[in-house]
């Protein structure tokens, strides 16, 4: 089962990502938020509109394919990695779009630091 996770890297703003049941990243949010409440509000918006979002797949100069989901108000999410084939990027975007509406939301913020192993969970 997919779940949304909020996280912070080295004291930056809070971001979110959608993780699959195997803890692999299905997609990333495109924004950074000053507090957890704003990030959770954006996750709620994404959950409501992901099914109707339009998938855009682009071929980058690196030779990889990347996807983005766009709703009526703009970009919603993007791939967390590049793909060797266009079809793989399209399928990954479809997994995100199908998994987001029913995904659980983790209430903690995972804090990652570059010089330390692991993460610290910060609530609220």
C-alpha positions as CSV (number, residue, x, y, z in Angstrom):
1,X,0.0,0.0,0.0
2,X,1.3,3.4,-0.9
3,X,1.9,6.2,1.6
4,X,2.8,9.8,1.6
5,X,5.9,10.8,3.6
6,X,7.0,14.3,4.5
7,X,10.7,14.9,4.8
8,X,13.3,17.6,5.3
9,X,16.9,17.6,4.2
10,X,19.6,19.6,6.1
11,X,17.2,22.1,7.5
12,X,15.5,23.0,4.3
13,X,11.7,23.4,3.9
14,X,9.4,20.4,4.2
15,X,8.8,18.3,1.0
16,X,6.7,15.3,0.3
17,X,7.0,12.1,-1.7
18,X,4.8,9.1,-2.4
19,X,6.3,5.7,-1.4
20,X,5.1,2.4,-2.7
21,X,4.5,-0.7,-0.5
22,X,8.2,-1.6,-1.0
23,X,9.3,1.9,0.1
24,X,10.4,2.9,-3.4
25,X,9.7,6.4,-4.4
26,X,6.7,6.6,-6.8
27,X,6.8,10.4,-7.2
28,X,7.9,13.7,-5.6
29,X,6.0,16.8,-4.8
30,X,7.2,19.9,-6.8
31,X,7.1,22.4,-3.9
32,X,8.8,23.1,-0.6
33,X,6.7,24.2,2.4
34,X,7.5,26.2,5.4
35,X,5.6,24.0,7.8
36,X,4.0,20.5,8.1
37,X,0.4,21.8,7.9
38,X,1.0,23.4,4.4
39,X,2.7,20.2,3.2
40,X,-0.3,18.1,4.4
41,X,-2.7,20.5,2.8
42,X,-0.9,20.0,-0.5
43,X,-0.9,16.2,-0.1
44,X,-4.7,16.4,0.4
45,X,-5.1,18.4,-2.8
46,X,-2.9,15.9,-4.7
47,X,-4.9,13.0,-3.4
48,X,-8.2,14.6,-4.6
49,X,-7.0,15.5,-8.1
50,X,-4.3,13.0,-9.0
51,X,-6.8,10.7,-10.9
52,X,-7.7,13.6,-13.2
53,X,-4.2,15.0,-13.7
54,X,-2.6,15.0,-17.1
55,X,0.6,13.0,-17.6
56,X,3.5,14.7,-19.5
57,X,6.5,12.6,-20.4
58,X,9.7,14.3,-21.6
59,X,13.0,13.1,-22.9
60,X,15.9,14.9,-21.2
61,X,19.4,15.6,-22.5
62,X,20.7,12.9,-20.3
63,X,18.9,10.4,-22.5
64,X,16.3,9.5,-19.8
65,X,12.6,9.9,-19.7
66,X,10.9,11.8,-16.9
67,X,7.2,12.3,-16.1
68,X,5.2,15.1,-14.6
69,X,1.6,15.3,-13.5
70,X,-0.3,18.5,-14.2
71,X,-3.7,19.5,-12.9
72,X,-5.8,22.5,-13.6
73,X,-3.7,24.7,-11.4
74,X,-0.3,23.6,-12.6
75,X,2.2,21.0,-11.9
76,X,1.4,18.5,-9.1
77,X,4.2,15.9,-9.0
78,X,7.2,14.6,-10.9
79,X,9.2,11.4,-11.1
80,X,11.9,10.8,-8.6
81,X,14.1,9.1,-11.1
82,X,14.7,9.0,-14.9
83,X,13.7,6.0,-17.0
84,X,15.5,4.4,-19.9
85,X,12.3,3.9,-21.9
86,X,9.3,6.2,-22.4
87,X,6.8,3.3,-21.7
88,X,8.5,2.8,-18.2
89,X,8.0,6.5,-17.4
90,X,4.4,6.4,-18.5
91,X,3.8,3.3,-16.4
92,X,5.5,4.9,-13.3
93,X,3.3,8.0,-13.7
94,X,0.2,5.8,-13.9
95,X,1.3,4.0,-10.7
96,X,1.5,7.4,-8.9
97,X,-1.8,8.6,-10.3
98,X,-3.6,5.3,-9.2
99,X,-1.9,5.1,-5.8
100,X,-2.1,8.7,-4.6
101,X,-5.9,8.9,-3.9
102,X,-6.0,6.0,-1.4
103,X,-2.5,6.5,0.0
104,X,-2.0,6.9,3.8
105,X,-0.2,9.9,5.1
106,X,2.6,9.6,7.7
107,X,2.2,12.3,10.4
108,X,5.9,12.6,11.1
109,X,8.6,14.5,9.2
110,X,11.6,12.4,8.3
111,X,14.7,14.5,8.7
112,X,17.8,13.5,6.6
113,X,21.2,15.0,7.3
114,X,24.1,14.6,4.7
115,X,26.8,13.8,7.3
116,X,24.8,11.3,9.3
117,X,23.4,7.9,8.6
118,X,19.7,7.3,8.9
119,X,16.9,9.7,9.7
120,X,15.2,11.3,12.6
121,X,11.4,11.5,12.8
122,X,10.0,14.9,14.0
123,X,6.3,15.2,14.7
124,X,4.3,18.3,13.9
